[in-house]
Amino acid sequence: MKIKFNLYIIAASLSLVLLSFSSCKKYVEAKLATNLISKDDAFASDNSATSATLSLYSNYSFLNSIQYETWASGLSADELQNTTAVSDYVQFTQNVVSTTNGTSSNYIWGYSYQVIRYANLIIDGLDKTSGVSATVKNQLTGEAKFFRAFMFLNLVNLYGGVPLTTDPVELNNATKPRASVAEVYAQVISDLKDAQNLLPTAYVGTAALRVRVNKWAATALLARAYLYNKDYVNAEAEATKVIGAGTYTMATTANAFINTSSETILQLSSLYGASGFTSYRTTSSANNIVPPIFVLSGAFTKDFEMNDNRKTTWVDSTTYNAVKYYRINKYKVQTATASTLGNEYTVLLRLAEQYLIRAEARAQQSNITGAQADINIIRARAGLGNTTASTTAGLLTAVAKERKLELFGEYSHRWFDLKRMGLADAVLGSLKTTYKSSAQLFPIPSDQILLNANLTQNPGY
């Protein structure tokens, strides 16, 4: 199944090329190359439409965008440090990101909008076709709306209001101004509600691997969107649906990131079973082996309590030139080949986050016992006793700490948490002399403003 699915991805990537060409058809009439098919043909059948939609899962755009977003956000927060002198990374570490920062412009903004563009074309193609069965059309449209929502949710938390480019015709998107933060959230929530209604609860393909978006994946992301938007009633409700689905259970820390984990809600497949985030580690823990580019910040590990098995299982270290570096060790497989298959993919959504979402939402609604119960599930898996927090303020502090120690190295969780919980100024202001409040939003890339005069810059840049 591993190989079959990824060959499917390769076919999907080829289909995506035809989407790129077909979007210009209205303006430039040209014959397609012999290795391409038209957009109409791409959505002429269940198989061709599925191939085109699976391109959303491909390494080139989606995985690269979330990789660079993870690194930039971790450096911007108090989570990661950079072991190189690469200017782009130093800027994030010091919270002085330039409007010409290549990581922001090319990989975070550029790749995110590329995924959104693919999703728009897929949604439009499915809407106009009569050759795809209703069941497959629902599945594929739900997947495309999930990915579009995923990218807009990240973008609005990284940059603030951004252009809502939901039109399949690129020229109609080219001069759109920034939407408000509220408008972006409304689009995210609308897409995820649609995905919920369109997607089945069962996983398409090999259910144990959970590599295609289903109803519960859309619900889990919707719970996150509601939490970030401070809609605590709906955040609790959606997280409760996922927790109560009966599909997922908490795994041990040792098994949380294997590709058959009972905790995984959605993960990205890889050809041979190695995660896209293995670059957090090197091939050896021996002394004087050059550390990876991104490691945990020096003070990070001090927040773990005694006997917290998240530290022993998910963190390791190496010493280089007499300096000890703590590395993220959630993914163990360094390399994998056709003859030495690994057992890890790249986890996008997992059950632990849903308990933490519900705990925070309950605390915000003064449901003390409910919040305690959810926090204790996370702590029990870590080998720790029950929380001692017993007030709303205490529980929110406890949730922030558990999120930090549970979700580290996974995308932008810590960076987004510091900002939305109102902790960024206090935490980062005491750690970084170059930090200022305006750094909570990355600058709109200057090359985008040159292309679109309707874009405005964030304050402080």
N, C-alpha and C positions, 0 to 999 in steps of 0.2 A: 504493500500500500504506500509505503514511503516514496518509492520510485515512481509509481503510477501517478500519485498526486502531483509530484513536482514536474513530471513531464507534462502534465496538464497545465501547470503554471507556465512552462515554456511556450506551449501552444497559445496560452492566453496572452503572453507578452507579444507574440506575433499579431494576435488579433488587435492588440492595443495600437500597434503601428497603423493599422488600417483606420482606426478611429481618428488618429491624428490627421491623416490625410483627408479623410472624408469630411472633417469639420470645415475644410476650406472649399468644398465642392461648389458651393453657391457662388464663390467669387473667382475661382480659377478652374476652368474645365481642363482636366488632363487625364490621360489614360493611366490607370493603375498599373504598377509593376506586376509582373507575372506571379510574384510571391505574395501579393496582397489581395484582399477581397474588399468589396465595398461595405459600407456601414449597414446597408439594407441586408446584404447577405450575411453579415455577422450576427444579425438577430433574426435570421430566417428559420432557425430550428432550436430545439432545446439544447442540443449539443454545442452548436456554435455560440449561442448566447451564454451558455455556462462557461465556455472557454474564455470568452471576452471578460466575463465578470470575475473570474478567478485571477485575472491580472491585478485586481485590487490587493491581493495578498502577496504580490511579488516582492522580491528583495529590493529591486531598483528604487522604487519611490517610497513605499510605505515604511519598510524596515529602516531605510536610511534616515527618513525624517524623524522617526522616534528614537533612533540611536543618537543623533546629534542633539535632539531636544533634551534627551536624558543627560548628556554630558554638560550641555550649556546650563541647564537648570540646576544640576547638582553642584557645579562650580559657583553659580550665582548664589546658592544657598550656603548652608554650613555643612554640607554633606560630602562633597568631593574636593580633592585638590589635584592640581595638574603637575606632573613630574617633568614637564618639558618647558621650553621657553617660547612655544608657539604663540604668536601675538594674539590670535583670535581667542585662544583659551585663557590667556592672561587677562584679557579684557573682561571676560565673564567672572573670573575669580575676583577681580578688583571692583566689579560692578561699575565699570566704565566702558560699556559696550559702544563701539563706534557705529555710526550710521552706515559705514562701508564694511562692517564685519562680514566676512565671507561665509562663516558658519551660519549666521543668522539669515543672510540674504539668500544663499544658495540652497542650503540643506534644510533649514527649519521653515522659512517662509516659502521658498521655491518648491521644495518637494511636497509640502503640505498642500499647496494650491494645485500641484500636479495631480495628486490623489483626488482632490475635489473635482478637478476637471474630468478625470476618468469617470468618476461616479456620476457626474452630470450627464455625460454622453451615454452611459449605460442606462440610467434611469429613462432618458429620452428615447433611446433605441427600443427599450422594452415597452414603453408606453405606446409606441407607434406600430409595433409589429403585431401581426395576426398569426405568425408562424410558431409562437412559443406557447406551450400549454399553460393553463392558468396556474397550476401548482408550481411549475418551474418559474414562471414570471413573478409570482409572489415571493418565492425564495430569493431570487436574484435581485429584485427591487429592494427587498428588505435588507439584503447584504450591502447594496450600494448606498442606501440611506444611512446605514450604520456607519460605514466608513466616512461618509461626508460629515456626519455628526461628530465622529471621533476627531477629525481634523479641525473642525470649527471650534470644538470645545477646547482643544489645546491652544489654538491660535488666539482665542479671546482672552485666555488666561496668561498668555505670553506677551501679547501686544495691546490688549484692550480691544475696543471696537475695530473690526476689520471689514473689508468689502465682502458682502454676501454674494459671491459669484455662483449663483445656482442656475444660470441660463446655459443651455448646451451650446449656444452660439457664442464663440469666444469674443467676437467684436462687441457684443452687447455687454460683456463683463469688463472690457478694457478700461473704461473711464468711470467705473462705479466708485462713489465716495465711500468712506468708512461708515458702516452701520454703527448704531449705538450698541453698547454691551447688552442691553436688554433685548434688542432686536436679534443679536447673534444667539443669545440663549433661547429665544423663542423659536428660532430655526432649528437649533440643536434638539430641543424638546419635541418639536413637531416631527422631525425626521425619526427620532427614536420611538415615538408613539406609533408612527406608521410602521416602523420595522417590527415592533412588538406585535402588531395586528397581522402583519404579513407572514412572519416567520413561524415555523413549527417549533414545538418544544424539543423534538428529537433532533439529533445531529445528522446532517447529510453525510454519507460516507461512513468511515469507520468511527462509530460513536465513541469508542474508548479514547481516541486521539483528540477529539474536540477541536478540529482545525477549521470548521466552517461556522459562521455566525448563526446562532439560533435565537429563539425568543428570549431565553434567559440571559444571553450575552447582551442583547439590546436592553433588557430590563436592568442589568447590572450597571451599564453605562448611564442609563437614565437616572438611576439612583444617585450616581456620582454627580451628574449634571444638576439635579435638584439640590443636592447638598451644597455644591459650589454656589448655587444661586440663592442659597439661604431659604429654600422652601423645605423646611424640616419635616412637615407633615407628609409630603409626598416622597421625600427621601427615605423616611422610615418605611412607608408603605411599599415602595419598590424594592428596597433591600429585603424586606420581609418576604416578598414573593420569591426572590431567588433563594433565600435561606430555607424557606418552607417548601421548595419545589421537590425535595427528596432526591435530587440528582447529584448533589455535591455534599461532601463531608470533609472536615478538616483532616489533612494528612500530617504525618510527622514532619518535622523540619527537614529530615534527611530525604523525604520523598516528595516534598512540596513542589519541586521543579523538574521532576522526571516527567516524560511525556505521557505517562498513564496515571498521573496524579489524580486522586479523587477530588482534589480541591480546585483544579483548573476549570474555569468557565470557558475560556477561549485562549488558544495559542496559535502561533504561526508555525507551520510545518517547515522543516528543512530537509534537504535531500538525504543526508546521511545521519541526522540525529544530533547536531550540535547547534546550540543557540547562537543567535546573532550577537550576544553580549559576552561571549567568551573572552573578548579582548580586555575585560577587566582584570584578567589574570595573566600570568606568564606560565611557561611550561614547567617551572620548578620553584620550590620554596626555599631552595638552598641560598646561602649567603652569597652576596655579590653577583646575583643575577639581576640584570636591569629590571626595575619594576614596570608594571604597565603604565600607560600614560595617565590613567585616571585611577586614583586610590581614595580611600576614605580619609576625610580630614583628620588631623592629628587628635582632636579632642572628641571625635565622634564616639569611639568605643568606650569612653568613660561613662556614658549614660546607661550602659547595660548594667543590670543588677547582677549580683553574684548568682552563679548557676543558671543564667539565662542561656538556654541551649541555642538560641538564635545566634549568639556570639560564637559559640564553639562550632556550630555547623555552617553558618553563613559568612563567617569572616576568617581569613587566614592572613599570614604576614610573611614578609621577606625583608631581609636586611641588605642594603646596598650602600657601600661607602660609609659604613657605621651608622646609617640612618634606617630605622625600622619603619616599614610601610605596611599599613593594614589594607588588605585587598578584599573586594567583594567576592564571595565564594559561593553564591547561590547556585550557579551553574558549574558543574564539575568537569564536563566533557571539554577537553581542550581542542582536540581535533577528531574528525571522524571521516572515514572513507568508505567506499563500497565494500571493502573487506573487513573493516572494523567499525561497524555501525555504532553510533551513540544512542542514548535513550533520553535526549533532551531536545525540546523545541524552544520557542521564545514565548513565554507566558504573557498574555496581554491583560487578562482579567482572572482573578481568583477569589475564592470564597472569603478569605480573611478580610479583605477590604470591605466586603458587604457587612460583616459584623461591626467593623469600625465605623462605617457610615451610619449604621443604625444606632450604635452607641452614642455617637455625636448628636444625631438627630433627636434621640430620646433625651439626652442631657439638656439640649436646647429647649426642650418642652417640659423640663423639670420632672421627667420620669426617672427618678434616681435608681430605683431597683432594676428597671429595665436596662438602663445604661450600664450599671454595674455587672449585670449578667452577661452582656455582650463583651465587655472588656475582659471579664474573667475567662471567657472561652479562649480568647487570644493569649492571655497570660498562662492558662493551663497548658496549652500546646507548647509554650516556651519553657515549661517546667517551673513556673512561678506560682506563688500563692495569690489569693484574691486581692483585688485592689482595695486600698484603704480609703479611697476618695468617697465622700458621702454628701457632697454639695454640688450644685451645678457648676460652680467655678472650679472646684477640685476635679470633677469628672472631665471637664473640658481640657484641663491641664493634663490629666491622665491619658485622654484620648490622643492629644497632640504627641505625647511621648511615645505611646504605643504605635502610632502611625509612623513616627520617625524610625523606630527600631524594627518594625515589621516590614515596611515598604521601601526601605533604603535601596538605592540602586535601581529602582523600578520607575523609569520615566520621570515625571516632574512632580511627584507627590510632595516631597519636602518643600520645594520652592513654592508650589501653589498653596500648601498648608500655611507656611509662614505668612504669606500675603493675605489670604482670605481670613485667617484667624487674628489678624492684627498684631502679629508677633515680629514681623520683619525688621522694623526699626530698632526694637529693643535687642533682638538676637544679633542681627548683622551689624548694627551700629557699634556694638561693643567689640566685634571681632575684626572689622575692616575699617581702616581709617579713610578709605576712599568711598565708602558706601554713602549713598544719599537716598532719600525716600523716592525720588523720581526714577531711580533705577529699578523699581518694582515692575516696570514695564520695559521691555526691550524697545529700542528705537525702530520705527518703520524704516526698512532699508532704503537708502537714498536712491538706489537705482530704480526702485519701484515708484518713487515720487517723481523721478525724471520721466518715467514712462506714462504716469497718470497724474496730471496736474490737480486732480480732484482729491488726491490723498493729502492728509495733513499729518504733521509730525507730532509725536508725543512730547509733553512738557519736559524740559531739562536737556533736550538734545538740539 
